[in-house]
Amino acid sequence: MVGSLKKQDTAIAILVETFTAEMTLVAEGLNEDLTALEQQVAQLSAQQTLGEDRSHTRHEATMQALNEMHKRVEALEKKAEKHARQRGTVTQALRQATWIAAILGAAWVITALLRTFGG
């Protein structure tokens, strides 16, 4: 009976040792997988940070270009307003010169008619 118990104890010990070895192997594999996943997460985090930095840099560059274009448009608007005012002044001067020329022409025609018919 003692021999039978020793055989059962030995068989159980072998099963426990086999189970322990297999579980150790599984645990080591899981640990390696976890380490690889942690490295991938760290790499993805670094890539995301770089992407965010690039995106922020592009956003700043876009905003700066937009501000420069806004300033240029304002300068062009001011220049156009100034040109319109000068053009308005020239148009008014031409209109006044036309009226003066019309009055002088009419006076000349009247004078010529008076000389011709009036004696």
C-alpha positions as CSV (number, residue, x, y, z in Angstrom):
1,M,0.0,0.0,0.0
2,V,2.8,2.3,0.8
3,G,4.3,1.6,-2.6
4,S,1.0,2.4,-4.3
5,L,0.9,5.7,-2.4
6,K,4.4,6.5,-3.4
7,K,3.6,5.8,-7.1
8,Q,0.6,8.0,-6.9
9,D,2.6,10.8,-5.1
10,T,5.3,10.4,-7.8
11,A,2.7,10.6,-10.6
12,I,1.1,13.6,-9.0
13,A,4.5,15.2,-8.5
14,I,5.3,14.6,-12.2
15,L,1.9,16.0,-13.2
16,V,2.4,19.1,-11.0
17,E,5.9,19.6,-12.3
18,T,4.7,19.3,-15.9
19,F,1.8,21.6,-15.3
20,T,4.2,24.1,-13.5
21,A,6.7,23.9,-16.4
22,E,3.9,24.5,-19.0
23,M,2.4,27.4,-17.0
24,T,5.8,28.9,-16.6
25,L,6.3,28.7,-20.3
26,V,2.9,30.3,-20.9
27,A,3.6,33.0,-18.4
28,E,6.9,33.8,-20.0
29,G,5.2,33.9,-23.4
30,L,2.6,36.3,-22.0
31,N,5.3,38.4,-20.5
32,E,7.1,38.7,-23.8
33,D,3.8,39.5,-25.6
34,L,3.1,42.2,-22.9
35,T,6.6,43.7,-23.4
36,A,6.2,43.8,-27.2
37,L,2.8,45.5,-26.8
38,E,4.2,48.0,-24.4
39,Q,7.0,48.8,-26.9
40,Q,4.4,49.2,-29.7
41,V,2.3,51.5,-27.5
42,A,5.3,53.6,-26.7
43,Q,6.2,53.8,-30.4
44,L,2.6,54.7,-31.4
45,S,2.6,57.4,-28.6
46,A,5.8,58.9,-30.0
47,Q,4.5,58.8,-33.5
48,Q,1.2,60.5,-32.3
49,T,3.2,63.2,-30.6
50,L,5.3,63.8,-33.7
51,G,2.1,64.0,-35.8
52,E,0.5,66.4,-33.4
53,D,3.6,68.6,-33.4
54,R,3.6,68.6,-37.2
55,S,-0.1,69.4,-37.3
56,H,0.4,72.2,-34.8
57,T,3.3,73.6,-36.9
58,R,1.3,73.4,-40.1
59,H,-1.6,75.1,-38.4
60,E,0.6,77.9,-37.2
61,A,2.1,78.3,-40.7
62,T,-1.3,78.4,-42.2
63,M,-2.5,81.0,-39.7
64,Q,0.6,83.1,-40.4
65,A,0.0,82.9,-44.1
66,L,-3.7,83.8,-43.6
67,N,-2.7,86.8,-41.5
68,E,-0.2,88.0,-44.1
69,M,-2.9,87.6,-46.9
70,H,-5.3,89.6,-44.7
71,K,-2.8,92.4,-44.4
72,R,-2.2,92.4,-48.1
73,V,-5.9,92.5,-48.8
74,E,-6.3,95.4,-46.4
75,A,-3.4,97.3,-48.1
76,L,-5.0,96.7,-51.5
77,E,-8.4,97.9,-50.3
78,K,-6.8,101.1,-49.0
79,K,-4.9,101.6,-52.2
80,A,-8.2,101.0,-54.2
81,E,-10.1,103.5,-52.0
82,K,-7.3,106.1,-52.5
83,H,-7.3,105.5,-56.3
84,A,-11.1,105.8,-56.3
85,R,-11.0,109.1,-54.5
86,Q,-8.3,110.4,-56.9
87,R,-10.4,109.2,-59.8
88,G,-13.4,110.8,-58.4
89,T,-11.5,114.1,-58.1
90,V,-10.3,113.8,-61.7
91,T,-13.8,113.0,-62.9
92,Q,-15.2,116.0,-61.1
93,A,-12.4,118.2,-62.6
94,L,-13.2,116.9,-66.1
95,R,-16.9,117.5,-65.5
96,Q,-16.2,121.1,-64.5
97,A,-13.9,121.6,-67.4
98,T,-16.5,120.2,-69.8
99,W,-19.1,122.7,-68.4
100,I,-16.7,125.6,-68.7
101,A,-15.8,124.5,-72.2
102,A,-19.6,124.3,-73.0
103,I,-20.2,127.7,-71.6
104,L,-17.3,129.2,-73.5
105,G,-18.4,127.5,-76.7
106,A,-21.9,128.7,-76.2
107,A,-20.7,132.2,-75.6
108,W,-18.5,132.1,-78.7
109,V,-21.5,130.8,-80.8
110,I,-23.7,133.6,-79.4
111,T,-21.0,136.2,-80.1
112,A,-20.6,134.8,-83.7
113,L,-24.3,134.9,-84.2
114,L,-24.6,138.4,-82.9
115,R,-21.8,139.6,-85.2
116,T,-23.4,137.8,-88.1
117,F,-26.9,139.0,-87.6
118,G,-26.7,141.9,-85.2
119,G,-24.3,144.0,-87.0
